[in-house]
Amino acid sequence: MYNSSVAGDAANTVSGSRMFIYEVEGLRQNENTDKTNYPIRRSGSVFITVPYSRMNQEMQRITRLGGKIVSIRPLTADNEGNGTTPGTEPQSKHSGEESKPMTQTESVQPVTETKPKAKKAESDVPVNIYRPNSPYIGKCLSNEELVGEGGIGTVRHLIFDISGGDLRYLEGQSIGIIPPGTDKKDKPHKLRLYSIASTRHGDAVDDKTVSLCVRQLEYKHPETGEMVYGVCSTFLCNLKPGDDLKITGPTGKEMLLPEDPNANVIMLATGTGIAPFRAYLWRMFKENERKANPDYQFKGLAWLIFGIPTSPNILYKNELEELQEQYPDNLRLTYAISREQKNPEGGRMYIQDRVAEHADELWKMIQQQNTHTYICGLKGMEGGIDQALTVAAAKDGVTWSEYQRQAKREGRWHVETY
């Protein structure tokens, strides 16, 4: 949580007295920006000088006003006011001109390229064992509601029997589901991919099942006002024990869990994006899983930041908190409950606000070569997460976008959003 006394103390240190220039796009002249002491440029670019101690708060304020931070660079005697004398208007960036990457300060060692760590051998990752033209016919074993009383929507935990075939998978992969019936063109429905919510051994740790976490899609038609339900999600949420279904896959290599038991794993999830992270955490901490995997005894730090609308929507809440009690030094849970909690600006607390709150700590972890970061859920959270880490990295003179690309090349930055 943000601690004002800490920020105040920081301002009295050498690092705390440093100033930075934010280049911001997307702000428009309105009643809120009228109160500021800088003009809104015709080009859309605004340059704002920010003290070190207020970098996180200013980033959140800019986001609230609809702006996007293009670059952050330290303010020095040589570049004060973005190359102008104090009090003069900074030069506009010409339309179409590319923003130059931030440079690092002399006091910080540049980020050096490191060789990517060896990934799991391609032959060890099962892919497309079952294809759409020849799917596996699984059977529903159970279908349980995950949203508590007073929560929003319906989310089901489903377990399917796969003991009659050759389907196998790894944590972080997906399977395809082909709903029955035909579409508007009278053609068979296309498959939908769902992240697997169980470990490779299944919820019963007997290698006979696979589990999904599925929210029923429903929305009002913008023209008719009628309620529209997702074809595949509705099919799955209404399955009864004993019902058959068509399964394809598995697919995906982007979200695989590192084999290193000493790795640190940061997980950023919204809603049913928790599915692959449930598989990770069960593999790491569930007692029967640890017994089944003597060669994988997790010793690193797993940090889950989970965005949900209400407390009853915290999926797998009891089991997650039980694991945290059992492994307090290895598992950290942080919730962003948008309709119950407030961010520092008084608005709803979304996952990107939580990331901003802990950005400095997350940035320190991300810089460790054994840290893997995973993002799963709504695509809309990515921009806020990047902005928060841009601010944190800039304090060390590092350009976040460049570092992020490097982490991707090293196989340490994993994203699966929709």
QUINOR-V823542 format. One record per pair of residues at least 12 apart in sequence whose C-alpha atoms are under 8 Angstrom apart, sorted by the first residue. I is the first residue (numbers start at 1). J is the second residue. D is the distance in whole Angstrom. If there is no record, write none. Layout:
i=I j=J d=D
i=I j=J d=D
//
This chain:
i=1 j=357 d=6
i=1 j=358 d=7
i=2 j=357 d=6
i=7 j=53 d=5
i=7 j=54 d=8
i=8 j=53 d=7
i=10 j=53 d=6
i=11 j=52 d=7
i=11 j=53 d=6
i=15 j=52 d=7
i=16 j=51 d=7
i=16 j=52 d=5
i=16 j=53 d=6
i=17 j=51 d=7
i=17 j=52 d=6
i=17 j=53 d=8
i=18 j=51 d=6
i=18 j=52 d=6
i=18 j=74 d=8
i=18 j=75 d=7
i=19 j=49 d=7
i=19 j=50 d=6
i=19 j=51 d=4
i=19 j=52 d=6
i=19 j=74 d=6
i=19 j=75 d=5
i=19 j=76 d=8
i=20 j=49 d=6
i=20 j=50 d=5
i=20 j=51 d=6
i=20 j=52 d=7
i=20 j=72 d=7
i=20 j=73 d=6
i=20 j=74 d=4
i=20 j=75 d=5
i=21 j=47 d=6
i=21 j=48 d=6
i=21 j=49 d=5
i=21 j=50 d=6
i=21 j=72 d=6
i=21 j=73 d=5
i=21 j=74 d=6
i=21 j=75 d=6
i=21 j=81 d=8
i=21 j=82 d=7
i=22 j=46 d=8
i=22 j=47 d=6
i=22 j=48 d=5
i=22 j=49 d=6
i=22 j=50 d=7
i=22 j=69 d=7
i=22 j=70 d=8
i=22 j=71 d=6
i=22 j=72 d=5
i=22 j=73 d=7
i=23 j=45 d=7
i=23 j=46 d=6
i=23 j=47 d=5
i=23 j=48 d=7
i=23 j=69 d=6
i=23 j=70 d=5
i=23 j=71 d=5
i=23 j=72 d=6
i=24 j=44 d=8
i=24 j=45 d=6
i=24 j=46 d=5
i=24 j=47 d=6
i=24 j=48 d=8
i=24 j=67 d=6
i=24 j=68 d=5
i=24 j=69 d=4
i=24 j=70 d=6
i=24 j=71 d=7
i=25 j=44 d=5
i=25 j=45 d=5
i=25 j=46 d=6
i=25 j=67 d=6
i=25 j=68 d=5
i=25 j=69 d=6
i=25 j=70 d=7
i=26 j=44 d=6
i=26 j=45 d=8
i=26 j=66 d=6
i=26 j=67 d=4
i=26 j=68 d=6
i=27 j=40 d=7
i=27 j=44 d=7
i=27 j=45 d=8
i=27 j=46 d=8
i=27 j=65 d=7
i=27 j=66 d=6
i=27 j=67 d=5
i=27 j=68 d=8
i=28 j=40 d=7
i=28 j=44 d=8
i=32 j=65 d=8
i=33 j=65 d=8
i=41 j=92 d=7
i=43 j=92 d=7
i=43 j=93 d=7
i=43 j=94 d=7
i=43 j=95 d=6
i=45 j=92 d=7
i=45 j=93 d=7
i=47 j=82 d=8
i=47 j=90 d=7
i=49 j=75 d=8
i=49 j=81 d=8
i=52 j=395 d=7
i=55 j=391 d=6
i=56 j=356 d=7
i=56 j=357 d=7
i=56 j=388 d=7
i=56 j=391 d=7
i=56 j=392 d=8
i=57 j=344 d=8
i=59 j=387 d=7
i=59 j=388 d=7
i=59 j=391 d=7
i=60 j=345 d=8
i=60 j=353 d=8
i=60 j=356 d=8
i=61 j=345 d=7
i=63 j=384 d=8
i=68 j=387 d=8
i=69 j=387 d=7
i=70 j=99 d=7
i=71 j=99 d=8
i=71 j=101 d=7
i=71 j=102 d=6
i=72 j=102 d=6
i=72 j=390 d=8
i=72 j=391 d=7
i=72 j=394 d=6
i=73 j=102 d=6
i=73 j=103 d=7
i=73 j=394 d=7
i=73 j=397 d=8
i=74 j=105 d=7
i=74 j=394 d=8
i=74 j=397 d=8
i=101 j=399 d=7
i=102 j=398 d=7
i=102 j=399 d=6
i=103 j=397 d=7
i=103 j=398 d=7
i=103 j=399 d=7
i=104 j=396 d=8
i=104 j=397 d=4
i=104 j=398 d=6
i=104 j=399 d=7
i=105 j=396 d=8
i=105 j=397 d=5
i=108 j=396 d=6
i=108 j=397 d=6
i=110 j=398 d=7
i=111 j=398 d=8
i=111 j=403 d=7
i=113 j=406 d=7
i=114 j=410 d=8
i=115 j=410 d=7
i=116 j=409 d=7
i=116 j=410 d=4
i=116 j=411 d=7
i=117 j=410 d=6
i=117 j=411 d=7
i=119 j=411 d=8
i=120 j=259 d=8
i=125 j=169 d=8
i=125 j=170 d=7
i=125 j=253 d=8
i=126 j=168 d=7
i=126 j=169 d=6
i=126 j=170 d=8
i=126 j=250 d=7
i=126 j=251 d=8
i=127 j=169 d=8
i=127 j=249 d=6
i=127 j=250 d=5
i=127 j=251 d=5
i=127 j=252 d=7
i=128 j=248 d=7
i=128 j=249 d=4
i=128 j=250 d=5
i=128 j=251 d=6
i=129 j=166 d=7
i=129 j=167 d=6
i=129 j=248 d=7
i=129 j=249 d=6
i=129 j=250 d=7
i=130 j=167 d=7
i=130 j=247 d=7
i=130 j=248 d=5
i=130 j=249 d=5
i=130 j=250 d=7
i=131 j=248 d=5
i=131 j=249 d=6
i=132 j=178 d=8
i=132 j=191 d=7
i=132 j=248 d=6
i=135 j=246 d=6
i=135 j=247 d=5
i=135 j=248 d=5
i=136 j=165 d=7
i=136 j=167 d=8
i=136 j=246 d=6
i=136 j=247 d=5
i=136 j=248 d=6
i=137 j=244 d=6
i=137 j=245 d=6
i=137 j=246 d=5
i=137 j=247 d=6
i=138 j=160 d=6
i=138 j=161 d=6
i=138 j=162 d=6
i=138 j=244 d=6
i=138 j=245 d=5
i=138 j=246 d=6
i=138 j=247 d=7
i=139 j=160 d=5
i=139 j=161 d=5
i=139 j=162 d=7
i=139 j=241 d=8
i=139 j=242 d=6
i=139 j=243 d=6
i=139 j=244 d=4
i=139 j=245 d=6
i=140 j=158 d=7
i=140 j=159 d=6
i=140 j=160 d=5
i=140 j=161 d=6
i=140 j=239 d=7
i=140 j=240 d=7
i=140 j=241 d=5
i=140 j=242 d=5
i=140 j=243 d=5
i=140 j=244 d=6
i=140 j=245 d=8
i=141 j=158 d=8
i=141 j=159 d=5
i=141 j=160 d=5
i=141 j=161 d=6
i=141 j=240 d=8
i=141 j=241 d=5
i=141 j=242 d=6
i=142 j=157 d=8
i=142 j=158 d=6
i=142 j=159 d=5
i=142 j=160 d=7
i=142 j=240 d=7
i=142 j=241 d=5
i=143 j=156 d=6
i=143 j=157 d=6
i=143 j=158 d=5
i=143 j=159 d=7
i=143 j=237 d=7
i=143 j=239 d=7
i=143 j=240 d=7
i=143 j=241 d=7
i=144 j=156 d=5
i=144 j=157 d=5
i=144 j=158 d=7
i=145 j=157 d=6
i=146 j=313 d=8
i=146 j=315 d=6
i=146 j=316 d=7
i=147 j=312 d=6
i=147 j=313 d=5
i=147 j=314 d=7
i=147 j=315 d=7
i=148 j=312 d=4
i=148 j=313 d=6
i=149 j=312 d=6
i=150 j=312 d=6
i=151 j=310 d=6
i=151 j=311 d=7
i=151 j=312 d=5
i=151 j=313 d=6
i=152 j=309 d=8
i=152 j=310 d=7
i=152 j=312 d=8
i=152 j=313 d=7
i=153 j=215 d=8
i=153 j=216 d=7
i=154 j=215 d=6
i=154 j=216 d=6
i=155 j=213 d=7
i=155 j=214 d=5
i=155 j=215 d=4
i=155 j=216 d=6
i=155 j=237 d=8
i=155 j=272 d=8
i=156 j=212 d=8
i=156 j=213 d=6
i=156 j=214 d=5
i=156 j=215 d=6
i=156 j=237 d=6
i=157 j=211 d=7
i=157 j=212 d=6
i=157 j=213 d=5
i=157 j=214 d=7
i=158 j=211 d=5
i=158 j=212 d=5
i=158 j=213 d=7
i=158 j=214 d=8
i=159 j=203 d=8
i=159 j=209 d=6
i=159 j=210 d=6
i=159 j=211 d=4
i=159 j=212 d=7
i=160 j=209 d=5
i=160 j=210 d=5
i=160 j=211 d=6
i=161 j=208 d=6
i=161 j=209 d=5
i=161 j=210 d=7
i=162 j=208 d=5
i=162 j=209 d=5
i=162 j=210 d=7
i=163 j=207 d=8
i=163 j=208 d=5
i=163 j=209 d=7
i=167 j=249 d=8
i=167 j=250 d=8
i=168 j=200 d=7
i=168 j=250 d=7
i=169 j=200 d=6
i=169 j=250 d=6
i=170 j=199 d=7
i=170 j=200 d=5
i=170 j=256 d=7
i=171 j=196 d=7
i=171 j=197 d=8
i=171 j=198 d=7
i=171 j=199 d=5
i=171 j=200 d=6
i=171 j=255 d=8
i=171 j=256 d=6
i=171 j=257 d=6
i=171 j=276 d=7
i=171 j=279 d=6
i=171 j=280 d=6
i=172 j=195 d=7
i=172 j=196 d=7
i=172 j=252 d=8
i=172 j=253 d=8
i=172 j=254 d=8
i=172 j=255 d=5
i=172 j=256 d=5
i=172 j=257 d=7
i=172 j=276 d=5
i=172 j=277 d=8
i=172 j=279 d=7
i=172 j=280 d=8
i=173 j=195 d=6
i=173 j=196 d=6
i=173 j=250 d=6
i=173 j=251 d=6
i=173 j=252 d=5
i=173 j=253 d=7
i=173 j=255 d=7
i=173 j=256 d=7
i=173 j=276 d=8
i=174 j=193 d=6
i=174 j=194 d=5
i=174 j=195 d=4
i=174 j=196 d=5
i=174 j=249 d=7
i=174 j=250 d=6
i=174 j=251 d=5
i=174 j=252 d=6
i=175 j=193 d=6
i=175 j=194 d=6
i=175 j=195 d=7
i=175 j=196 d=7
i=175 j=247 d=7
i=175 j=248 d=6
i=175 j=249 d=5
i=175 j=250 d=5
i=175 j=251 d=6
i=176 j=191 d=6
i=176 j=192 d=5
i=176 j=193 d=4
i=176 j=194 d=6
i=176 j=247 d=6
i=176 j=248 d=5
i=176 j=249 d=6
i=176 j=250 d=7
i=177 j=191 d=5
i=177 j=192 d=5
i=177 j=193 d=6
i=177 j=194 d=8
i=177 j=232 d=8
i=177 j=245 d=7
i=177 j=246 d=6
i=177 j=247 d=5
i=177 j=248 d=6
i=178 j=190 d=6
i=178 j=191 d=4
i=178 j=192 d=7
i=178 j=232 d=7
i=178 j=245 d=7
i=178 j=246 d=5
i=178 j=247 d=7
i=178 j=248 d=8
i=179 j=191 d=7
i=179 j=231 d=7
i=179 j=232 d=5
i=179 j=235 d=7
i=179 j=245 d=7
i=179 j=246 d=7
i=192 j=232 d=7
i=194 j=212 d=7
i=194 j=214 d=8
i=195 j=212 d=7
i=195 j=213 d=8
i=195 j=273 d=8
i=195 j=275 d=6
i=195 j=276 d=6
i=196 j=210 d=7
i=196 j=211 d=6
i=196 j=212 d=5
i=196 j=213 d=8
i=196 j=275 d=6
i=196 j=276 d=6
i=196 j=279 d=7
i=197 j=210 d=8
i=197 j=211 d=5
i=197 j=212 d=5
i=197 j=213 d=6
i=197 j=274 d=8
i=197 j=275 d=4
i=197 j=276 d=5
i=197 j=277 d=7
i=197 j=278 d=6
i=197 j=279 d=5
i=198 j=210 d=6
i=198 j=211 d=5
i=198 j=212 d=7
i=198 j=275 d=8
i=198 j=276 d=8
i=198 j=278 d=7
i=198 j=279 d=5
i=198 j=282 d=8
i=199 j=279 d=5
i=199 j=280 d=7
i=199 j=282 d=7
i=199 j=283 d=6
i=205 j=288 d=7
i=205 j=289 d=7
i=205 j=292 d=8
i=212 j=275 d=7
i=213 j=272 d=6
i=213 j=275 d=6
i=214 j=233 d=7
i=214 j=236 d=7
i=214 j=237 d=7
i=214 j=272 d=7
i=215 j=233 d=7
i=215 j=237 d=8
i=215 j=272 d=7
i=216 j=229 d=7
i=216 j=230 d=7
i=216 j=233 d=5
i=216 j=234 d=6
i=216 j=237 d=6
i=217 j=229 d=6
i=217 j=230 d=5
i=217 j=233 d=6
i=217 j=234 d=7
i=218 j=230 d=6
i=254 j=414 d=6
i=254 j=415 d=7
i=254 j=416 d=8
i=255 j=374 d=7
i=255 j=414 d=6
i=255 j=415 d=7
i=255 j=416 d=7
i=257 j=280 d=7
i=258 j=372 d=8
i=259 j=296 d=7
i=260 j=296 d=8
i=261 j=296 d=6
i=261 j=297 d=6
i=261 j=298 d=4
i=261 j=299 d=6
i=261 j=300 d=6
i=262 j=298 d=6
i=262 j=299 d=5
i=262 j=300 d=4
i=262 j=301 d=8
i=262 j=370 d=8
i=263 j=299 d=8
i=263 j=300 d=5
i=263 j=301 d=7
i=263 j=370 d=5
i=263 j=371 d=6
i=263 j=372 d=7
i=264 j=300 d=5
i=264 j=301 d=5
i=264 j=302 d=6
i=264 j=365 d=8
i=264 j=370 d=6
i=264 j=371 d=4
i=264 j=372 d=6
i=265 j=300 d=8
i=265 j=301 d=6
i=265 j=302 d=5
i=265 j=303 d=6
i=265 j=371 d=6
i=265 j=372 d=5
i=265 j=373 d=6
i=265 j=374 d=8
i=266 j=302 d=6
i=266 j=303 d=5
i=266 j=304 d=6
i=266 j=305 d=8
i=266 j=371 d=7
i=266 j=372 d=6
i=266 j=373 d=5
i=266 j=374 d=6
i=267 j=302 d=8
i=267 j=303 d=6
i=267 j=304 d=5
i=267 j=305 d=6
i=267 j=373 d=6
i=267 j=374 d=5
i=267 j=375 d=6
i=267 j=376 d=8
i=268 j=304 d=6
i=268 j=305 d=5
i=268 j=306 d=6
i=268 j=351 d=8
i=268 j=373 d=8
i=268 j=374 d=6
i=268 j=375 d=5
i=268 j=376 d=6
i=269 j=304 d=8
i=269 j=305 d=6
i=269 j=306 d=5
i=269 j=307 d=6
i=269 j=351 d=8
i=269 j=375 d=6
i=269 j=376 d=5
i=269 j=377 d=6
i=270 j=306 d=6
i=270 j=307 d=5
i=270 j=308 d=6
i=270 j=351 d=7
i=270 j=376 d=7
i=270 j=377 d=5
i=270 j=378 d=6
i=271 j=306 d=8
i=271 j=307 d=7
i=271 j=308 d=6
i=271 j=313 d=8
i=271 j=315 d=8
i=271 j=377 d=7
i=272 j=315 d=8
i=272 j=377 d=7
i=273 j=376 d=5
i=273 j=377 d=4
i=273 j=378 d=8
i=274 j=306 d=8
i=274 j=315 d=8
i=274 j=376 d=7
i=274 j=377 d=8
i=281 j=302 d=8
i=284 j=296 d=8
i=284 j=297 d=7
i=284 j=298 d=5
i=285 j=298 d=7
i=285 j=323 d=7
i=285 j=327 d=8
i=286 j=323 d=8
i=299 j=330 d=7
i=300 j=330 d=6
i=301 j=329 d=7
i=301 j=330 d=4
i=301 j=331 d=6
i=301 j=332 d=8
i=302 j=330 d=6
i=302 j=331 d=5
i=302 j=332 d=6
i=303 j=331 d=6
i=303 j=332 d=5
i=303 j=333 d=6
i=303 j=334 d=8
i=304 j=331 d=8
i=304 j=332 d=6
i=304 j=333 d=5
i=304 j=334 d=6
i=305 j=333 d=6
i=305 j=334 d=5
i=305 j=335 d=6
i=305 j=336 d=7
i=305 j=351 d=7
i=305 j=354 d=8
i=305 j=355 d=8
i=306 j=333 d=8
i=306 j=334 d=6
i=306 j=335 d=5
i=306 j=336 d=6
i=306 j=351 d=7
i=307 j=335 d=6
i=307 j=336 d=5
i=307 j=337 d=6
i=307 j=338 d=7
i=307 j=350 d=6
i=307 j=351 d=5
i=308 j=335 d=8
i=308 j=336 d=6
i=308 j=337 d=5
i=308 j=338 d=6
i=308 j=350 d=8
i=309 j=337 d=5
i=309 j=338 d=5
i=309 j=339 d=5
i=309 j=340 d=8
i=310 j=337 d=6
i=310 j=338 d=7
i=310 j=339 d=6
i=310 j=340 d=6
i=311 j=337 d=7
i=311 j=340 d=8
i=321 j=333 d=8
i=335 j=351 d=8
i=335 j=354 d=8
i=336 j=349 d=6
i=336 j=350 d=5
i=336 j=351 d=5
i=336 j=353 d=8
i=336 j=354 d=6
i=337 j=349 d=6
i=337 j=350 d=7
i=338 j=350 d=5
i=351 j=381 d=7
i=352 j=381 d=6
i=352 j=382 d=8
i=352 j=384 d=5
i=352 j=385 d=5
i=352 j=388 d=8
i=353 j=384 d=8
i=355 j=385 d=6
i=355 j=388 d=7
i=356 j=385 d=7
i=356 j=388 d=5
i=356 j=389 d=7
i=359 j=388 d=6
i=359 j=389 d=6
i=359 j=392 d=6
i=360 j=389 d=8
i=360 j=392 d=5
i=360 j=393 d=8
i=363 j=389 d=7
i=363 j=392 d=6
i=363 j=393 d=7
i=371 j=412 d=7
i=372 j=411 d=8
i=372 j=412 d=4
i=372 j=413 d=6
i=372 j=414 d=8
i=373 j=412 d=6
i=373 j=413 d=5
i=373 j=414 d=6
i=374 j=413 d=6
i=374 j=414 d=5
i=374 j=415 d=6
i=374 j=416 d=8
i=375 j=414 d=6
i=375 j=415 d=5
i=375 j=416 d=6
i=375 j=417 d=7
i=376 j=415 d=6
i=376 j=416 d=5
i=376 j=417 d=5
i=377 j=416 d=7
i=377 j=417 d=5
i=377 j=418 d=6
i=378 j=417 d=5
i=378 j=418 d=5
i=379 j=417 d=5
i=379 j=418 d=5
i=386 j=400 d=8
//
